Amino acid sequence: SKWMVAGNADSPVPPRVYIHPDSPASGETWMRQVISFDKLKLTNNELDDQGH
């Protein structure tokens, strides 16, 4: 089998950076407490302004 071109590449996605209020922090800082993902939101919807 061979790789075949199946169309054009996707356009680059503009960077969307979210600065977490508890960061930056060292690993030592994170190891002092339980890490909670209660505030986590992930999305692959590029039109979602709240998905970081």
ZADO-1210 file (C-alpha; in nm, 4 decimals, padded with zeros to 6 digits):
<atoms>
<atom x="00.0000" y="00.0000" z="00.0000" code="SER" pos="1"/>
<atom x="00.1063" y="00.3610" z="-00.0539" code="LYS" pos="2"/>
<atom x="00.0170" y="00.6980" z="00.0956" code="TRP" pos="3"/>
<atom x="-00.1999" y="00.8996" z="-00.1409" code="MET" pos="4"/>
<atom x="-00.2845" y="01.2700" z="-00.1364" code="VAL" pos="5"/>
<atom x="-00.6541" y="01.3000" z="-00.0504" code="ALA" pos="6"/>
<atom x="-00.6938" y="01.6780" z="-00.0641" code="GLY" pos="7"/>
<atom x="-00.5515" y="01.9988" z="00.0714" code="ASN" pos="8"/>
<atom x="-00.4197" y="02.0282" z="00.4250" code="ALA" pos="9"/>
<atom x="-00.6313" y="02.1952" z="00.6932" code="ASP" pos="10"/>
<atom x="-00.5657" y="02.5642" z="00.7510" code="SER" pos="11"/>
<atom x="-00.3580" y="02.6433" z="01.0611" code="PRO" pos="12"/>
<atom x="-00.5687" y="02.7089" z="01.3693" code="VAL" pos="13"/>
<atom x="-00.5076" y="03.0460" z="01.5379" code="PRO" pos="14"/>
<atom x="-00.3583" y="03.0002" z="01.8857" code="PRO" pos="15"/>
<atom x="-00.6037" y="03.0284" z="02.1742" code="ARG" pos="16"/>
<atom x="-00.4163" y="03.0541" z="02.4998" code="VAL" pos="17"/>
<atom x="-00.5851" y="03.0561" z="02.8386" code="TYR" pos="18"/>
<atom x="-00.3771" y="03.1629" z="03.1376" code="ILE" pos="19"/>
<atom x="-00.4944" y="02.9617" z="03.4379" code="HIS" pos="20"/>
<atom x="-00.5345" y="03.1754" z="03.7529" code="PRO" pos="21"/>
<atom x="-00.3256" y="02.9274" z="03.9588" code="ASP" pos="22"/>
<atom x="-00.0348" y="02.9230" z="03.7143" code="SER" pos="23"/>
<atom x="00.2490" y="02.9344" z="03.6569" code="PRO" pos="24"/>
<atom x="00.3394" y="02.7079" z="03.9454" code="ALA" pos="25"/>
<atom x="00.6208" y="02.4630" z="04.0061" code="SER" pos="26"/>
<atom x="00.5664" y="02.0882" z="04.0309" code="GLY" pos="27"/>
<atom x="00.6455" y="02.1153" z="04.4012" code="GLU" pos="28"/>
<atom x="00.3524" y="02.3556" z="04.4422" code="THR" pos="29"/>
<atom x="00.1115" y="02.1235" z="04.2577" code="TRP" pos="30"/>
<atom x="00.2222" y="01.8227" z="04.4649" code="MET" pos="31"/>
<atom x="00.1211" y="01.9958" z="04.7927" code="ARG" pos="32"/>
<atom x="-00.2510" y="01.9691" z="04.7201" code="GLN" pos="33"/>
<atom x="-00.5140" y="01.7582" z="04.5477" code="VAL" pos="34"/>
<atom x="-00.5507" y="01.8627" z="04.1855" code="ILE" pos="35"/>
<atom x="-00.9116" y="01.9123" z="04.0777" code="SER" pos="36"/>
<atom x="-01.0399" y="01.9208" z="03.7217" code="PHE" pos="37"/>
<atom x="-01.3799" y="02.0668" z="03.8187" code="ASP" pos="38"/>
<atom x="-01.3106" y="02.3800" z="03.6115" code="LYS" pos="39"/>
<atom x="-01.1858" y="02.1952" z="03.3029" code="LEU" pos="40"/>
<atom x="-01.3453" y="02.2533" z="02.9635" code="LYS" pos="41"/>
<atom x="-01.2053" y="02.1143" z="02.6400" code="LEU" pos="42"/>
<atom x="-01.3549" y="02.1502" z="02.2967" code="THR" pos="43"/>
<atom x="-01.2555" y="02.1005" z="01.9361" code="ASN" pos="44"/>
<atom x="-01.5155" y="02.3566" z="01.8251" code="ASN" pos="45"/>
<atom x="-01.3046" y="02.6402" z="01.6814" code="GLU" pos="46"/>
<atom x="-01.6058" y="02.8755" z="01.6937" code="LEU" pos="47"/>
<atom x="-01.6507" y="02.8346" z="02.0722" code="ASP" pos="48"/>
<atom x="-01.5006" y="03.1493" z="02.2294" code="ASP" pos="49"/>
<atom x="-01.5222" y="02.9925" z="02.5773" code="GLN" pos="50"/>
<atom x="-01.3440" y="02.6684" z="02.4842" code="GLY" pos="51"/>
<atom x="-00.9800" y="02.7114" z="02.5705" code="HIS" pos="52"/>
</atoms>
